[in-house]
Amino acid sequence: MHSLDDQGEATNLNIIFKALSDPVRRKILSLLKEKDMTAGEIASQFDISWPSISHHLNILKQAGMVIDERRGQNIYYSINTSVFEDLISYGMDILGRKHKE
């Protein structure tokens, strides 16, 4: 998990914002908000290639926004809410600093 308090805060934020910058990845996150899904279930929601879906899932995993877990023969993807909590906390810190100036 990425923490926005680490030395690599800027790098982590860049990875997170890169992950959020693509509409396909935002839709994947929206799907996973509803329920855990396999790559096949995710891919069935798009008209793009399997390698593209895999690429998008890898970027979301690198950003710490998605977790994968093997369950029997399948790998299920789920949303990692703690990254979003860290992101909101970071935004609140920025707003708090701005209001104090």
N, C-alpha and C positions, 0 to 999 in steps of 0.2 A: 504494500500500500504506500502511496505517496503522501507525504505530509507537507503542507504548504509552509511549515515553520522551518524546514530544513534549509541548509545552505543552498541547495539546488532549487530553491523556491521558483526562480525565474524559469529555469528549465522545465520544472514540473508544470508550471502554468502554461508555458508554450506548448507542451505536449497535450495538455487538457484542452486548450483553446483550438489547437490543430484538430484534435479529435472531434470537437463540437462544430468545426467549420464546415463539415460536409453534410449535406442533407440526408444522404444514405445512412451515415452513422447516427444522426439525430433520430431517424426513423427506427433504426435498430434499437436505440436506447428506449424509445417510446414503446416498442413492442415488448422489450424486456421488463419495462415498468409494470406491464400487465401480468406477465408470468415468465418463468424460466423456459427457455426454448433450446432445441438442438440447432445446429447449423443448417440442417435440411429444412426445418420449420421456418427459420429466418429467411433462408434463400427462397422459399416458396412465396414470400411476400414481395419479391423483387423480380424484375426482368433483366437481371445482370448475371454474369458468369459466376460459377462457384469460386474460381480464384479471386474474383473481385470481392465476394462476400468474405472470404477468408482474410483477404488484405484488410478490409474494414474492421473485422473482428480483432485482428492482431493490433491494429492501431488503438482500438478501444481498450484492449488488454494492456498495452504498453502504458496507456494513460491511467491505468488502474480503475477504469470506469466499469469494466466488465470482468467477471470472474468465470473461469470454466471449471467444471467438475465432472469427472467420469462417474456415470451411474450405469452399471452393467455394461452393455455394448455401446452406449451413447455418451456423448459429451454434451452436457447442458451448460448453457450460458445464462448468467444472471447479472443483474445490475449491482454495482458496488456503491451503496448509498453513502458510505463514509467519505468518498472523494467529493461528492456533491456537498456534504456537510462542511468539509474543509474549504471548498470554493466559496460557499455562502459566508463562512466565517471570515475568509480573506476579504470578501467584498464589504462586509460589515466593518472590518478593521479600517479599510480605506475610507468608508463613509464617516466613521468615528473620528479619524484623524482630520478629515476635511472640516468637520463641524467644530473641531477644537481650535482650528487656526483662526 
